[in-house]
Amino acid sequence: MNRRMRLVAYLKTGPTANHGGGWRHPDSRLDDILRPERYEAIARLLEGACFDAAFFADAFGLPDIHGGSYDSYLRLGGQISYLDPMTVLPLMARVTRHLGLGATLSTTFFHPYHLARTLASLDILSEGRLAWNVVTSATDYEARNFGGAAIPGRDERYDRADEVMEACQALWNGWEADAFVKDKQAGVFIDPAKVHRADYQGRHVSTRGPLSIPRSPQVGPLIMQAGSSARGRDFATRWAELIFITTAGRDDAAAYVADIRARMEEAGRRPAPVLPACSVVVADSRAQAEERAAELNALVEPELEMAVNSNLIGVDLTRPIPTEGVTRQGIQGSWDRVAASAAKQGVSFVEATKKPRSLMVGSARDVADQMEDWFTAEACDGFVLWPTHFPAMFEDVARLLVPELQRRGLVQKDYREGTLREKISK
């Protein structure tokens, strides 16, 4: 098979990802959330399973859209970052050699000089394995944490994001590859003629430069992105090198893949791999996996599921839902996913928000069949796997599912040489 399925792990610096009941499972570790060993161990596990990369999802504050309070998120164990992911990535880089490592950072709240400086530093320290999940953010509570009254409109956020990306590129390219001289005899450490200012001036951001950080192995991190709106797809077409999506099903994913490939080819770019976000419950037998899935779903609190979806779609679900759907706040892909789930189940939109996300459940062969079906149908180029319960789900994936996918020739058995960008593109 010429195509290769990519596997990327979705992580949080906390016990909960997208499954609200997972942290309550007996096999979920809660004692090491604030310990470096937790993040070192998962990095080793994922590299041992030949995952392409792992990235940390993030939001910049405590979600308080649901009922105007963050009570549900805190009390019921919602998806929260208890450590800044940028502080744990160096720990993970130190114990791995090949695994790609990514962070989520907002172009709406962070200045390009700060972004370029930090990301270039980590790309150097990881020897070219860094990824940046570029987000524009989508909630008022995040904006208020950075001094704003409300989140700007989607078009304005993406206009700024384009400028931030342009400015970062100018900063990263400010150092030529051979700027270091290090000639003790001549007394020349760096050739100043090979370090250049960015002199970027946009409507939203500007930066003079140059960076004090030299050229990194990738000349900037691999760019991840997850925009589903029309404007988000425009941004992905221009910048994304790896795209992950929240999808309502295989047909929905296939339509997205076809659209983004056509857009990128028209723009003269090689299409970026598209990876739907999903989770699995895999066991030695289908019956055992179904039993585990039922046990996990029984731990879900409907109130937390509603609070999570209030945050994702930017609408307080304790109040009447606007008929026009998601507008200034919220993520279009999340709104579409819930709407499709409601239609499929024959329930109201609000009822659909109380239910946990669907899972791929079964033996390694069963789950591999489902993943291969998506892959061969051109509905994806791989998957972003988020954990139901941590680290046990990833342990099951490494022990059972990855070997089955490797046996079928779908995923890599070892790592190619090169930077993360080079590995992802092969």
Buried (B, 14 or more C-beta within 10 A) or exposed (E): EEEBBBBBBBBBBBBBBBBBBBBBBEBBBEEEBEEBEBBBBBBBBBBEBBBBBBBBBBBBBBBBBBBEBBBBBEEBBBBBBEBEBBEBBBBBBEBBEBBBBBBBBBBBBBBBBEBBBBBBBBBBBBBBBBBBBBBBBBBBBBBBBBEEEEBBEBEBBBBBBBBBBBBBBBBBBBBBEEBBEEEEEEEEEEEEEBBBEBEBEBEBBBBEBBBEBBBBBBBBBBBBBBBBBEBBBBBBBBBBBBBBBBBBBBEBBBEBBEBBBEBBEEEEBEBBBBBBBBBBBBBEEBEBBBBBBEBBBEBBBBBBBBBBBBBBBBBBBBEEBEEEBBEBBBBBBBBBBBBBBBEEEEBEBBBBBBBBBBBBBBBBBBBBBBBBEBBEEBBBBBBBBBBBBBBBBBBBBBBBBBBBBBEBEBBBEEBEEBBBBBBBBE
